[in-house]
Amino acid sequence: MHIGGFYQALIAMKLAEQTKGIFFLRIEDTDQKREVENGISEIVNSFKNFGFKPDEGMTSETESIGNYGPYKQSQRKEIYQAYAKYLIEQGKAYPCFCTPEEDEERRAKQEAAKVRPGYYGVWAKCRNVTVEEAIERIKDGEKYIIRFKSPGREDRKIKHHDVIKGNVDFPENDQDIVIIKADGLPTYHFAHAVDDHLMGTTHVIRGDEWLSSVPLHLQLFYELGFKAPKYAHIAPIMKNDNGNKRKLSKRKDPEAAVSYYAEEGIPALAVKEYLLNIANSTFENWRRANPDKTMDEFELQLNKMSVSGALFDMVKLLDVSKIVISKMTAEEVYENALEWAKKYDKELENLLQDKEYALKVFGIERGNKKPRKDISKWSDVMENISYMYDEEFEKDKTEYPYQVINDKESIQKILKLYIEKYYDENDDKQTWFDKIKELAGEMGYAKEVKEFKANPGAYKAHVGDVSTVLRVALTKRTNTPDMYEIMQVLGKDRIVRRLGQS
């Protein structure tokens, strides 16, 4: 499933929720050549993985819920044929006997004459075949399709109001399009009109590649005697490609496939929040003002959607994801990380077997006013917690820089002095930090950063640099969450061993 299809579904579902309407999942599979095996299951499961549950429609390859079924168009063949017969009776549709070879010949002539391609006007060869002749040809076993007899003229304009695009002018449709194919199934255009009428559709939310079909669809609704729904055509999600904007493509961009987000371990909520962010620019300010509200409380406005297409920004998505994960409890982070690891990372799964210890690790700097934001996706977890586990810590042979204090003699002296004189596992956070200040002073470093900044020539380093020495020795990282909390989780034995080995 393409992220663009998911984006449209999110907007349709949000609009249905806001208006106390119905969001339904209809499978448009009348083009049998393009049918994908287990395609319905993939769509249904993609929705489920993101917490989407259509109010009506298909729930698996074969099952559905709702009173307007079947929700699979290939199972509605007789319904479409009944409406096609009605149009024929009204003189608004007719059988066409043109062969594929004749169609090809017509296209070649149109191309040579540099005229619009299609089946219209003088090019509509079967349009004036009499009913009697048509009946005889069908009785003789001649193959045929059913075409709509368009009353339109290309030199006339129609005015249309799109909910997103605003007022748009189009030439009228004058094409006698196919409505029933040789296999007896309808084309998308005809099935869409019939189904949206019978299913009581009020708003059709779809990609703007269908915008040019509006004159035809409105014409079909009118000629069938139906009230047309409102249309909202969504601009595609775009990508910046070396300064040029192009559509996000599954062929070129891994992030275009919905499955990518599960594989990377980006939470479903983060993806939905980000997509709302690109749907309505007002969402970002709303979220900032309402950090604790659910996205369901945000009111999406179709007329505030981008007309030209929003740019997809993975960096921004991961920033949103960091915020989403930062609001989770340690238990939620643990359960989500473990579920992802079971599918994609056996090493992480093994690491998380000791749940009690893992919860302490994930609990570091969590639940505070400013919680940790180092995890943007579940595939980040291993990198961000591995140093809390001895086997991973010892495997890591990388030489991490100690930054300002980097001579071995000073480093060894700091670590030895800290263990022998200043470390006490029972210290509260303030006492712990005061002792690091005392250690800095004893070693001739500034006890306060402001002292160092006021008189940099008087000191080689300051208390923050001493803390960095301890941090690197304990974690092999220069950037970690709160070191006091890390030390509380590591415990005395690990701390003494690690500082003694550095």
Summary of the structure (lengths in Angstrom):
residues: 502
radius of gyration: 32.7
end to end distance: 50.1
largest distance: 109.6
contacts: 1419
relative contact order: 0.07
helix: 53%
strand: 11%
